[in-house]
Amino acid sequence: MDHRLLEIIACPVCHGKLSYNKDNLELICKIDHLAYPIRDGIPVLLQNEARELPMDEGK
């Protein structure tokens, strides 16, 4: 994931910063506890495509 892209994209729900999880190829919103998938190198920033994280996983 390009670090420049991480600086400009935001969570579509809260507009907060996203962090990259390279193990699961996901973008994580720690505020909303959501993980957005990355498919074929493209972040899928749709709330209905995100998986909900357990409260302790998003930390």
All heavy atoms as TSV, in Angstrom:
chain	resi	resn	atom	element	x	y	z
A	1	MET	N	N	0.864	-1.179	0.000
A	1	MET	CA	C	0.000	0.000	0.000
A	1	MET	C	C	0.903	1.232	0.000
A	1	MET	O	O	1.791	1.345	0.827
A	1	MET	CB	C	-0.916	-0.038	1.213
A	1	MET	CG	C	-1.767	1.188	1.437
A	1	MET	SD	S	-2.922	1.646	0.149
A	1	MET	CE	C	-4.030	0.293	0.139
A	2	ASP	N	N	0.631	2.117	-0.903
A	2	ASP	CA	C	1.408	3.352	-1.021
A	2	ASP	C	C	1.109	4.267	0.173
A	2	ASP	O	O	-0.053	4.565	0.457
A	2	ASP	CB	C	1.040	4.044	-2.327
A	2	ASP	CG	C	1.897	5.247	-2.648
A	2	ASP	OD1	O	2.619	5.732	-1.750
A	2	ASP	OD2	O	1.839	5.711	-3.787
A	3	HIS	N	N	2.154	4.686	0.876
A	3	HIS	CA	C	1.954	5.525	2.065
A	3	HIS	C	C	1.333	6.875	1.709
A	3	HIS	O	O	0.632	7.470	2.508
A	3	HIS	CB	C	3.268	5.720	2.825
A	3	HIS	CG	C	4.244	6.607	2.139
A	3	HIS	ND1	N	5.053	6.175	1.122
A	3	HIS	CD2	C	4.515	7.911	2.330
A	3	HIS	CE1	C	5.790	7.184	0.702
A	3	HIS	NE2	N	5.489	8.242	1.405
A	4	ARG	N	N	1.550	7.345	0.489
A	4	ARG	CA	C	0.927	8.619	0.062
A	4	ARG	C	C	-0.584	8.477	-0.043
A	4	ARG	O	O	-1.326	9.399	0.281
A	4	ARG	CB	C	1.515	9.091	-1.261
A	4	ARG	CG	C	2.987	9.482	-1.159
A	4	ARG	CD	C	3.547	9.826	-2.486
A	4	ARG	NE	N	3.589	8.576	-3.264
A	4	ARG	CZ	C	3.966	8.484	-4.521
A	4	ARG	NH1	N	4.336	9.552	-5.188
A	4	ARG	NH2	N	3.981	7.330	-5.146
A	5	LEU	N	N	-1.036	7.313	-0.480
A	5	LEU	CA	C	-2.475	7.062	-0.568
A	5	LEU	C	C	-3.090	7.024	0.825
A	5	LEU	O	O	-4.174	7.568	1.052
A	5	LEU	CB	C	-2.746	5.750	-1.307
A	5	LEU	CG	C	-4.200	5.350	-1.492
A	5	LEU	CD1	C	-4.953	6.402	-2.294
A	5	LEU	CD2	C	-4.302	4.008	-2.176
A	6	LEU	N	N	-2.394	6.409	1.777
A	6	LEU	CA	C	-2.899	6.351	3.151
A	6	LEU	C	C	-3.050	7.734	3.769
A	6	LEU	O	O	-3.885	7.940	4.650
A	6	LEU	CB	C	-1.973	5.506	4.022
A	6	LEU	CG	C	-2.150	4.004	3.922
A	6	LEU	CD1	C	-1.101	3.292	4.749
A	6	LEU	CD2	C	-3.535	3.589	4.353
A	7	GLU	N	N	-2.253	8.687	3.322
A	7	GLU	CA	C	-2.336	10.046	3.860
A	7	GLU	C	C	-3.576	10.793	3.385
A	7	GLU	O	O	-4.049	11.696	4.071
A	7	GLU	CB	C	-1.086	10.832	3.475
A	7	GLU	CG	C	0.171	10.335	4.147
A	7	GLU	CD	C	1.416	11.063	3.678
A	7	GLU	OE1	O	1.300	12.090	2.976
A	7	GLU	OE2	O	2.514	10.611	4.026
A	8	ILE	N	N	-4.123	10.406	2.234
A	8	ILE	CA	C	-5.243	11.184	1.688
A	8	ILE	C	C	-6.604	10.505	1.779
A	8	ILE	O	O	-7.620	11.171	1.713
A	8	ILE	CB	C	-4.978	11.603	0.224
A	8	ILE	CG1	C	-4.787	10.383	-0.677
A	8	ILE	CG2	C	-3.798	12.527	0.138
A	8	ILE	CD1	C	-4.706	10.708	-2.148
A	9	ILE	N	N	-6.633	9.169	1.927
A	9	ILE	CA	C	-7.938	8.508	2.032
A	9	ILE	C	C	-8.399	8.501	3.488
A	9	ILE	O	O	-7.589	8.587	4.404
A	9	ILE	CB	C	-7.933	7.080	1.448
A	9	ILE	CG1	C	-6.953	6.178	2.181
A	9	ILE	CG2	C	-7.668	7.100	-0.024
A	9	ILE	CD1	C	-7.011	4.734	1.740
A	10	ALA	N	N	-9.694	8.413	3.683
A	10	ALA	CA	C	-10.273	8.443	5.025
A	10	ALA	C	C	-11.439	7.471	5.086
A	10	ALA	O	O	-11.984	7.055	4.061
A	10	ALA	CB	C	-10.740	9.852	5.359
A	11	CYS	N	N	-11.819	7.157	6.285
A	11	CYS	CA	C	-12.979	6.294	6.507
A	11	CYS	C	C	-14.222	6.991	5.950
A	11	CYS	O	O	-14.465	8.167	6.257
A	11	CYS	CB	C	-13.135	6.038	8.014
A	11	CYS	SG	S	-14.627	5.113	8.425
A	12	PRO	N	N	-15.016	6.293	5.152
A	12	PRO	CA	C	-16.218	6.922	4.597
A	12	PRO	C	C	-17.313	7.176	5.634
A	12	PRO	O	O	-18.224	7.952	5.388
A	12	PRO	CB	C	-16.685	5.929	3.540
A	12	PRO	CG	C	-16.105	4.627	3.947
A	12	PRO	CD	C	-14.818	4.938	4.657
A	13	VAL	N	N	-17.212	6.557	6.797
A	13	VAL	CA	C	-18.227	6.720	7.838
A	13	VAL	C	C	-17.919	7.932	8.712
A	13	VAL	O	O	-18.735	8.841	8.857
A	13	VAL	CB	C	-18.351	5.436	8.691
A	13	VAL	CG1	C	-19.342	5.632	9.823
A	13	VAL	CG2	C	-18.742	4.252	7.821
A	14	CYS	N	N	-16.712	7.961	9.291
A	14	CYS	CA	C	-16.379	9.025	10.246
A	14	CYS	C	C	-15.356	10.025	9.708
A	14	CYS	O	O	-15.055	11.005	10.370
A	14	CYS	CB	C	-15.850	8.418	11.546
A	14	CYS	SG	S	-14.211	7.665	11.388
A	15	HIS	N	N	-14.807	9.735	8.530
A	15	HIS	CA	C	-13.781	10.575	7.894
A	15	HIS	C	C	-12.480	10.585	8.674
A	15	HIS	O	O	-11.666	11.485	8.525
A	15	HIS	CB	C	-14.290	11.997	7.644
A	15	HIS	CG	C	-15.577	12.023	6.901
A	15	HIS	ND1	N	-15.670	11.682	5.581
A	15	HIS	CD2	C	-16.836	12.297	7.321
A	15	HIS	CE1	C	-16.936	11.770	5.202
A	15	HIS	NE2	N	-17.669	12.132	6.246
A	16	GLY	N	N	-12.283	9.563	9.513
A	16	GLY	CA	C	-11.057	9.436	10.293
A	16	GLY	C	C	-9.954	8.749	9.504
A	16	GLY	O	O	-10.162	8.228	8.405
A	17	LYS	N	N	-8.778	8.735	10.094
A	17	LYS	CA	C	-7.599	8.137	9.476
A	17	LYS	C	C	-7.722	6.615	9.448
A	17	LYS	O	O	-8.251	6.002	10.375
A	17	LYS	CB	C	-6.366	8.552	10.268
A	17	LYS	CG	C	-5.080	8.108	9.665
A	17	LYS	CD	C	-3.904	8.656	10.439
A	17	LYS	CE	C	-2.634	8.083	9.879
A	17	LYS	NZ	N	-1.797	9.054	9.234
A	18	LEU	N	N	-7.229	6.019	8.370
A	18	LEU	CA	C	-7.211	4.571	8.220
A	18	LEU	C	C	-5.781	4.065	8.361
A	18	LEU	O	O	-4.840	4.749	7.951
A	18	LEU	CB	C	-7.758	4.161	6.850
A	18	LEU	CG	C	-9.218	4.507	6.584
A	18	LEU	CD1	C	-9.559	4.249	5.126
A	18	LEU	CD2	C	-10.137	3.713	7.489
A	19	SER	N	N	-5.641	2.882	8.914
A	19	SER	CA	C	-4.322	2.268	8.991
A	19	SER	C	C	-4.334	0.987	8.153
A	19	SER	O	O	-5.372	0.357	7.963
A	19	SER	CB	C	-3.931	1.978	10.438
A	19	SER	OG	O	-4.869	1.122	11.045
A	20	TYR	N	N	-3.156	0.619	7.678
A	20	TYR	CA	C	-3.023	-0.528	6.778
A	20	TYR	C	C	-2.648	-1.781	7.548
A	20	TYR	O	O	-1.704	-1.779	8.331
A	20	TYR	CB	C	-1.951	-0.208	5.738
A	20	TYR	CG	C	-1.666	-1.319	4.754
A	20	TYR	CD1	C	-2.678	-1.882	4.003
A	20	TYR	CD2	C	-0.377	-1.783	4.575
A	20	TYR	CE1	C	-2.416	-2.890	3.095
A	20	TYR	CE2	C	-0.097	-2.787	3.662
A	20	TYR	CZ	C	-1.124	-3.336	2.928
A	20	TYR	OH	O	-0.852	-4.327	2.027
A	21	ASN	N	N	-3.391	-2.845	7.339
A	21	ASN	CA	C	-3.091	-4.151	7.917
A	21	ASN	C	C	-2.597	-5.031	6.776
A	21	ASN	O	O	-3.395	-5.540	5.984
A	21	ASN	CB	C	-4.333	-4.746	8.569
A	21	ASN	CG	C	-4.070	-6.105	9.172
A	21	ASN	OD1	O	-3.228	-6.865	8.730
A	21	ASN	ND2	N	-4.832	-6.422	10.205
A	22	LYS	N	N	-1.272	-5.177	6.674
A	22	LYS	CA	C	-0.709	-5.925	5.548
A	22	LYS	C	C	-0.953	-7.426	5.654
A	22	LYS	O	O	-0.943	-8.114	4.644
A	22	LYS	CB	C	0.773	-5.633	5.393
A	22	LYS	CG	C	1.635	-6.104	6.528
A	22	LYS	CD	C	3.081	-5.768	6.279
A	22	LYS	CE	C	3.917	-6.181	7.479
A	22	LYS	NZ	N	5.310	-5.844	7.284
A	23	ASP	N	N	-1.186	-7.942	6.855
A	23	ASP	CA	C	-1.446	-9.375	7.015
A	23	ASP	C	C	-2.771	-9.783	6.385
A	23	ASP	O	O	-2.878	-10.832	5.759
A	23	ASP	CB	C	-1.435	-9.768	8.489
A	23	ASP	CG	C	-0.067	-9.571	9.125
A	23	ASP	OD1	O	0.951	-9.679	8.409
A	23	ASP	OD2	O	-0.020	-9.292	10.331
A	24	ASN	N	N	-3.805	-8.953	6.553
A	24	ASN	CA	C	-5.139	-9.267	6.027
A	24	ASN	C	C	-5.502	-8.459	4.793
A	24	ASN	O	O	-6.619	-8.596	4.285
A	24	ASN	CB	C	-6.198	-9.019	7.104
A	24	ASN	CG	C	-6.063	-9.973	8.265
A	24	ASN	OD1	O	-5.544	-11.062	8.126
A	24	ASN	ND2	N	-6.517	-9.555	9.419
A	25	LEU	N	N	-4.589	-7.599	4.324
A	25	LEU	CA	C	-4.863	-6.702	3.197
A	25	LEU	C	C	-6.159	-5.925	3.424
A	25	LEU	O	O	-7.115	-6.006	2.651
A	25	LEU	CB	C	-4.920	-7.470	1.878
A	25	LEU	CG	C	-3.609	-8.084	1.411
A	25	LEU	CD1	C	-3.811	-8.859	0.125
A	25	LEU	CD2	C	-2.540	-7.020	1.207
A	26	GLU	N	N	-6.165	-5.166	4.515
A	26	GLU	CA	C	-7.331	-4.371	4.889
A	26	GLU	C	C	-6.889	-2.991	5.347
A	26	GLU	O	O	-5.754	-2.801	5.785
A	26	GLU	CB	C	-8.087	-5.019	6.050
A	26	GLU	CG	C	-8.673	-6.356	5.746
A	26	GLU	CD	C	-9.304	-7.004	6.956
A	26	GLU	OE1	O	-8.725	-6.958	8.053
A	26	GLU	OE2	O	-10.397	-7.565	6.790
A	27	LEU	N	N	-7.814	-2.058	5.265
A	27	LEU	CA	C	-7.641	-0.741	5.855
A	27	LEU	C	C	-8.534	-0.684	7.087
A	27	LEU	O	O	-9.726	-0.984	7.010
A	27	LEU	CB	C	-8.012	0.355	4.860
A	27	LEU	CG	C	-7.089	0.449	3.645
A	27	LEU	CD1	C	-7.644	1.440	2.636
A	27	LEU	CD2	C	-5.688	0.834	4.058
A	28	ILE	N	N	-7.955	-0.304	8.200
A	28	ILE	CA	C	-8.643	-0.369	9.484
A	28	ILE	C	C	-9.014	1.030	9.964
A	28	ILE	O	O	-8.177	1.932	9.987
A	28	ILE	CB	C	-7.732	-1.021	10.557
A	28	ILE	CG1	C	-7.209	-2.379	10.090
A	28	ILE	CG2	C	-8.439	-1.104	11.904
A	28	ILE	CD1	C	-8.257	-3.428	9.913
A	29	CYS	N	N	-10.280	1.189	10.364
A	29	CYS	CA	C	-10.734	2.398	11.041
A	29	CYS	C	C	-10.877	2.041	12.515
A	29	CYS	O	O	-11.763	1.258	12.892
A	29	CYS	CB	C	-12.060	2.901	10.495
A	29	CYS	SG	S	-12.671	4.336	11.400
A	30	LYS	N	N	-9.983	2.584	13.337
A	30	LYS	CA	C	-9.995	2.266	14.768
A	30	LYS	C	C	-11.167	2.925	15.491
A	30	LYS	O	O	-11.622	2.428	16.509
A	30	LYS	CB	C	-8.679	2.691	15.400
A	30	LYS	CG	C	-7.509	1.891	14.873
A	30	LYS	CD	C	-6.207	2.331	15.468
A	30	LYS	CE	C	-5.065	1.531	14.861
A	30	LYS	NZ	N	-3.776	1.925	15.424
A	31	ILE	N	N	-11.677	4.012	14.961
A	31	ILE	CA	C	-12.798	4.720	15.594
A	31	ILE	C	C	-14.095	3.918	15.458
A	31	ILE	O	O	-14.820	3.711	16.420
A	31	ILE	CB	C	-12.959	6.124	14.995
A	31	ILE	CG1	C	-11.713	6.960	15.291
A	31	ILE	CG2	C	-14.217	6.813	15.520
A	31	ILE	CD1	C	-11.654	8.272	14.526
A	32	ASP	N	N	-14.377	3.464	14.231
A	32	ASP	CA	C	-15.620	2.728	13.959
A	32	ASP	C	C	-15.471	1.221	14.080
A	32	ASP	O	O	-16.450	0.496	13.929
A	32	ASP	CB	C	-16.125	3.062	12.558
A	32	ASP	CG	C	-16.537	4.511	12.427
A	32	ASP	OD1	O	-17.195	5.027	13.344
A	32	ASP	OD2	O	-16.197	5.136	11.406
A	33	HIS	N	N	-14.249	0.743	14.293
A	33	HIS	CA	C	-13.976	-0.702	14.384
A	33	HIS	C	C	-14.431	-1.426	13.125
A	33	HIS	O	O	-15.137	-2.434	13.169
A	33	HIS	CB	C	-14.615	-1.323	15.625
A	33	HIS	CG	C	-14.146	-0.702	16.892
A	33	HIS	ND1	N	-12.933	-0.999	17.460
A	33	HIS	CD2	C	-14.696	0.234	17.686
A	33	HIS	CE1	C	-12.767	-0.290	18.545
A	33	HIS	NE2	N	-13.831	0.471	18.708
A	34	LEU	N	N	-14.005	-0.871	11.972
A	34	LEU	CA	C	-14.324	-1.458	10.678
A	34	LEU	C	C	-13.038	-1.761	9.922
A	34	LEU	O	O	-12.055	-1.028	10.036
A	34	LEU	CB	C	-15.183	-0.500	9.849
A	34	LEU	CG	C	-16.583	-0.213	10.360
A	34	LEU	CD1	C	-17.235	0.887	9.533
A	34	LEU	CD2	C	-17.434	-1.467	10.341
A	35	ALA	N	N	-13.063	-2.830	9.132
A	35	ALA	CA	C	-11.941	-3.208	8.276
A	35	ALA	C	C	-12.431	-3.242	6.836
A	35	ALA	O	O	-13.331	-4.018	6.496
A	35	ALA	CB	C	-11.389	-4.561	8.686
A	36	TYR	N	N	-11.845	-2.380	6.022
A	36	TYR	CA	C	-12.216	-2.295	4.609
A	36	TYR	C	C	-11.262	-3.157	3.792
A	36	TYR	O	O	-10.045	-3.037	3.932
A	36	TYR	CB	C	-12.153	-0.845	4.125
A	36	TYR	CG	C	-13.149	0.044	4.828
A	36	TYR	CD1	C	-12.782	0.795	5.936
A	36	TYR	CD2	C	-14.466	0.109	4.395
A	36	TYR	CE1	C	-13.693	1.592	6.589
A	36	TYR	CE2	C	-15.392	0.912	5.049
A	36	TYR	CZ	C	-14.992	1.655	6.138
A	36	TYR	OH	O	-15.907	2.443	6.790
A	37	PRO	N	N	-11.795	-4.011	2.918
A	37	PRO	CA	C	-10.924	-4.908	2.151
A	37	PRO	C	C	-10.175	-4.154	1.047
A	37	PRO	O	O	-10.597	-3.090	0.595
A	37	PRO	CB	C	-11.908	-5.908	1.544
A	37	PRO	CG	C	-13.188	-5.155	1.417
A	37	PRO	CD	C	-13.209	-4.218	2.605
A	38	ILE	N	N	-9.070	-4.752	0.637
A	38	ILE	CA	C	-8.325	-4.279	-0.528
A	38	ILE	C	C	-8.366	-5.421	-1.527
A	38	ILE	O	O	-7.876	-6.516	-1.252
A	38	ILE	CB	C	-6.872	-3.926	-0.160
A	38	ILE	CG1	C	-6.860	-2.805	0.869
A	38	ILE	CG2	C	-6.092	-3.534	-1.408
A	38	ILE	CD1	C	-5.492	-2.481	1.414
A	39	ARG	N	N	-8.972	-5.176	-2.678
A	39	ARG	CA	C	-9.118	-6.218	-3.701
A	39	ARG	C	C	-8.361	-5.802	-4.956
A	39	ARG	O	O	-8.594	-4.712	-5.490
A	39	ARG	CB	C	-10.592	-6.438	-4.029
A	39	ARG	CG	C	-11.371	-6.978	-2.864
A	39	ARG	CD	C	-12.770	-7.408	-3.256
A	39	ARG	NE	N	-13.516	-7.753	-2.058
A	39	ARG	CZ	C	-14.665	-7.195	-1.704
A	39	ARG	NH1	N	-15.220	-6.285	-2.469
A	39	ARG	NH2	N	-15.257	-7.562	-0.590
A	40	ASP	N	N	-7.487	-6.657	-5.396
A	40	ASP	CA	C	-6.660	-6.390	-6.578
A	40	ASP	C	C	-5.935	-5.063	-6.459
A	40	ASP	O	O	-5.815	-4.314	-7.427
A	40	ASP	CB	C	-7.500	-6.427	-7.854
A	40	ASP	CG	C	-8.135	-7.793	-8.098
A	40	ASP	OD1	O	-7.467	-8.805	-7.821
A	40	ASP	OD2	O	-9.283	-7.841	-8.560
A	41	GLY	N	N	-5.493	-4.745	-5.239
A	41	GLY	CA	C	-4.745	-3.516	-5.002
A	41	GLY	C	C	-5.589	-2.266	-4.876
A	41	GLY	O	O	-5.064	-1.173	-4.742
A	42	ILE	N	N	-6.914	-2.419	-4.881
A	42	ILE	CA	C	-7.821	-1.271	-4.817
A	42	ILE	C	C	-8.609	-1.317	-3.509
A	42	ILE	O	O	-9.304	-2.303	-3.237
A	42	ILE	CB	C	-8.801	-1.269	-6.006
A	42	ILE	CG1	C	-8.015	-1.210	-7.309
A	42	ILE	CG2	C	-9.788	-0.104	-5.914
A	42	ILE	CD1	C	-8.845	-1.466	-8.540
A	43	PRO	N	N	-8.516	-0.261	-2.682
A	43	PRO	CA	C	-9.303	-0.221	-1.448
A	43	PRO	C	C	-10.802	-0.133	-1.762
A	43	PRO	O	O	-11.230	0.666	-2.591
A	43	PRO	CB	C	-8.838	1.063	-0.756
A	43	PRO	CG	C	-7.567	1.439	-1.418
A	43	PRO	CD	C	-7.634	0.885	-2.802
A	44	VAL	N	N	-11.583	-0.976	-1.108
A	44	VAL	CA	C	-13.034	-0.969	-1.275
A	44	VAL	C	C	-13.601	-0.236	-0.055
A	44	VAL	O	O	-13.816	-0.831	0.992
A	44	VAL	CB	C	-13.596	-2.397	-1.391
A	44	VAL	CG1	C	-15.111	-2.357	-1.575
A	44	VAL	CG2	C	-12.929	-3.145	-2.532
A	45	LEU	N	N	-13.838	1.060	-0.213
A	45	LEU	CA	C	-14.260	1.896	0.911
A	45	LEU	C	C	-15.780	2.064	0.932
A	45	LEU	O	O	-16.315	3.165	0.883
A	45	LEU	CB	C	-13.554	3.251	0.850
A	45	LEU	CG	C	-12.037	3.184	0.979
A	45	LEU	CD1	C	-11.436	4.569	0.835
A	45	LEU	CD2	C	-11.640	2.559	2.300
A	46	LEU	N	N	-16.456	0.945	1.016
A	46	LEU	CA	C	-17.916	0.923	1.112
A	46	LEU	C	C	-18.281	0.306	2.453
A	46	LEU	O	O	-17.794	-0.775	2.808
A	46	LEU	CB	C	-18.524	0.090	-0.012
A	46	LEU	CG	C	-18.232	0.575	-1.428
A	46	LEU	CD1	C	-18.703	-0.450	-2.444
A	46	LEU	CD2	C	-18.900	1.915	-1.672
A	47	GLN	N	N	-19.145	0.986	3.180
A	47	GLN	CA	C	-19.507	0.510	4.523
A	47	GLN	C	C	-20.111	-0.889	4.489
A	47	GLN	O	O	-19.815	-1.706	5.353
A	47	GLN	CB	C	-20.464	1.489	5.187
A	47	GLN	CG	C	-20.774	1.124	6.624
A	47	GLN	CD	C	-21.672	2.140	7.302
A	47	GLN	OE1	O	-22.150	3.074	6.674
A	47	GLN	NE2	N	-21.897	1.959	8.581
A	48	ASN	N	N	-20.902	-1.187	3.482
A	48	ASN	CA	C	-21.533	-2.510	3.421
A	48	ASN	C	C	-20.544	-3.611	3.032
A	48	ASN	O	O	-20.852	-4.785	3.168
A	48	ASN	CB	C	-22.739	-2.510	2.490
A	48	ASN	CG	C	-22.380	-2.201	1.058
A	48	ASN	OD1	O	-21.337	-1.615	0.780
A	48	ASN	ND2	N	-23.249	-2.571	0.138
A	49	GLU	N	N	-19.340	-3.270	2.569
A	49	GLU	CA	C	-18.303	-4.245	2.263
A	49	GLU	C	C	-17.331	-4.438	3.426
A	49	GLU	O	O	-16.525	-5.367	3.423
A	49	GLU	CB	C	-17.509	-3.806	1.028
A	49	GLU	CG	C	-18.302	-3.820	-0.254
A	49	GLU	CD	C	-18.558	-5.224	-0.775
A	49	GLU	OE1	O	-17.708	-6.105	-0.582
A	49	GLU	OE2	O	-19.622	-5.434	-1.377
A	50	ALA	N	N	-17.377	-3.544	4.409
A	50	ALA	CA	C	-16.456	-3.602	5.537
A	50	ALA	C	C	-16.878	-4.695	6.512
A	50	ALA	O	O	-18.058	-5.001	6.649
A	50	ALA	CB	C	-16.415	-2.262	6.254
A	51	ARG	N	N	-15.871	-5.238	7.178
A	51	ARG	CA	C	-16.184	-6.214	8.229
A	51	ARG	C	C	-16.011	-5.518	9.572
A	51	ARG	O	O	-15.129	-4.689	9.748
A	51	ARG	CB	C	-15.314	-7.453	8.067
A	51	ARG	CG	C	-14.154	-7.606	8.911
A	51	ARG	CD	C	-13.372	-8.884	8.631
A	51	ARG	NE	N	-11.979	-8.610	8.888
A	51	ARG	CZ	C	-11.403	-8.689	10.076
A	51	ARG	NH1	N	-12.104	-9.076	11.127
A	51	ARG	NH2	N	-10.138	-8.389	10.237
A	52	GLU	N	N	-16.909	-5.854	10.490
A	52	GLU	CA	C	-16.836	-5.272	11.829
A	52	GLU	C	C	-15.760	-5.985	12.628
A	52	GLU	O	O	-15.662	-7.206	12.605
A	52	GLU	CB	C	-18.185	-5.382	12.532
A	52	GLU	CG	C	-19.233	-4.497	11.901
A	52	GLU	CD	C	-20.516	-4.464	12.706
A	52	GLU	OE1	O	-20.453	-4.579	13.947
A	52	GLU	OE2	O	-21.560	-4.333	12.090
A	53	LEU	N	N	-14.955	-5.191	13.318
A	53	LEU	CA	C	-13.885	-5.737	14.146
A	53	LEU	C	C	-14.357	-5.892	15.578
A	53	LEU	O	O	-15.108	-5.046	16.069
A	53	LEU	CB	C	-12.680	-4.793	14.132
A	53	LEU	CG	C	-11.997	-4.568	12.790
A	53	LEU	CD1	C	-10.952	-3.489	12.912
A	53	LEU	CD2	C	-11.380	-5.849	12.286
A	54	PRO	N	N	-13.914	-6.942	16.237
A	54	PRO	CA	C	-14.173	-7.029	17.676
A	54	PRO	C	C	-13.521	-5.819	18.360
A	54	PRO	O	O	-12.536	-5.265	17.867
A	54	PRO	CB	C	-13.491	-8.322	18.100
A	54	PRO	CG	C	-13.258	-9.079	16.843
A	54	PRO	CD	C	-13.182	-8.078	15.750
A	55	MET	N	N	-14.056	-5.393	19.475
A	55	MET	CA	C	-13.571	-4.193	20.156
A	55	MET	C	C	-12.067	-4.239	20.432
A	55	MET	O	O	-11.398	-3.226	20.370
A	55	MET	CB	C	-14.341	-3.956	21.453
A	55	MET	CG	C	-15.798	-3.621	21.203
A	55	MET	SD	S	-16.018	-2.183	20.167
A	55	MET	CE	C	-16.135	-0.939	21.405
A	56	ASP	N	N	-11.511	-5.394	20.714
A	56	ASP	CA	C	-10.081	-5.472	21.039
A	56	ASP	C	C	-9.191	-5.626	19.804
A	56	ASP	O	O	-8.000	-5.391	19.871
A	56	ASP	CB	C	-9.814	-6.631	21.993
A	56	ASP	CG	C	-10.226	-7.976	21.432
A	56	ASP	OD1	O	-11.022	-8.016	20.478
A	56	ASP	OD2	O	-9.767	-8.999	21.956
A	57	GLU	N	N	-9.732	-5.979	18.637
A	57	GLU	CA	C	-8.920	-6.178	17.442
A	57	GLU	C	C	-8.508	-4.880	16.781
A	57	GLU	O	O	-7.438	-4.786	16.196
A	57	GLU	CB	C	-9.652	-7.056	16.422
A	57	GLU	CG	C	-8.798	-7.422	15.229
A	57	GLU	CD	C	-9.505	-8.306	14.238
A	57	GLU	OE1	O	-10.545	-8.908	14.593
A	57	GLU	OE2	O	-9.040	-8.411	13.104
A	58	GLY	N	N	-9.312	-3.850	16.831
A	58	GLY	CA	C	-9.037	-2.605	16.154
A	58	GLY	C	C	-8.035	-1.707	16.840
A	58	GLY	O	O	-7.786	-0.604	16.425
A	59	LYS	N	N	-7.420	-2.160	17.924
A	59	LYS	CA	C	-6.487	-1.321	18.689
A	59	LYS	C	C	-5.095	-1.375	18.149
A	59	LYS	O	O	-4.643	-2.204	17.525
A	59	LYS	CB	C	-6.499	-1.726	20.150
A	59	LYS	CG	C	-7.833	-1.417	20.780
A	59	LYS	CD	C	-7.829	-1.754	22.237
A	59	LYS	CE	C	-9.173	-1.409	22.824
A	59	LYS	NZ	N	-9.288	-1.639	24.194
